């Protein structure tokens, strides 16, 4: 901007912007700009050598023009979300951070259409989401994403994957969490299919005993591959297939125990990845996203940044 009163140097870019636009984003920016800096052609020059130029470009574009970083459910490229969130988090720009987190939450929806369908890019996307969530303290995004990663082969988890213009890898903390989570979610003692054959429950029906034994063999393998989906009984058709060979008494007992196991498996999922429990994670998410809701409902939101072209 030719009338800008501030220059920011973020390698390899130089941005001439307006001090008040940054100061309005956070008190951290205001404190930063209050420090005496060198002058370039009569304009204060802030040398932000530790910030990425492309990251700062996307952040400033979001600050000046809302249409460059609209509210969800509008789609925004992940690389832009990543840039805006990283800078907003670092400099305490709470409203912008909240909006970026709302976009990151949309990307983390495993049933949504933002994640790739093919396995390799999908794994890269989940690694990128996990790394960014960990970096900005959005731990509430991690449980299901980290769990999904455990369903891939160890070499796929360790190797980098390309996605959204970058090579994606897990942080050290997330590699440790994935390793621990894989072991804990597939612990032999927690395998619910043990209830199928031990004890025999004094079932007099030979057909039922045989069915339970065969079901135990097949589902045991499924459990160690993907226990979360294996214990998902939301689909009546799947339930009917699994239970159709059992007698009425065994079916009733197994359904009760299975329901209890499914609930306990879900409740314990965060802790198995060394994360806080669901209640604390839900509180964190509400706090993180609340500012986005308030910002979206604000009358000033529609005209934010429109005074500069």
Buried (B, 14 or more C-beta within 10 A) or exposed (E): EEEBEBBBBBBEBEBBBBBEBBBBBBEBBBEBBEEEBEEEEEEBBBEBEEBBBBBBBBBBBBBBBBEBBBBBEEEBEBBBBBBBBBBBBBBBBBBBBBBBBBBBBBBBEEEEEBBBEEEBBBBBBBBBBBBBBBBBEBBBBBBBBBBBBBBBEEEBBEBEBEBBEBEBBBBEEBBEBBBBBBEBBBEEEBBBBBBBBEEEBEBEBEEBBEBBEEBBEEBBEEBBEBBBEBBBBEEEEEBEEBBEBBBEBBBEBBBEBBEEBBEEBBEBBBBBBBBBEBEEBEEBBEEBBEBBEEBBEEEEBEEBBEEEE
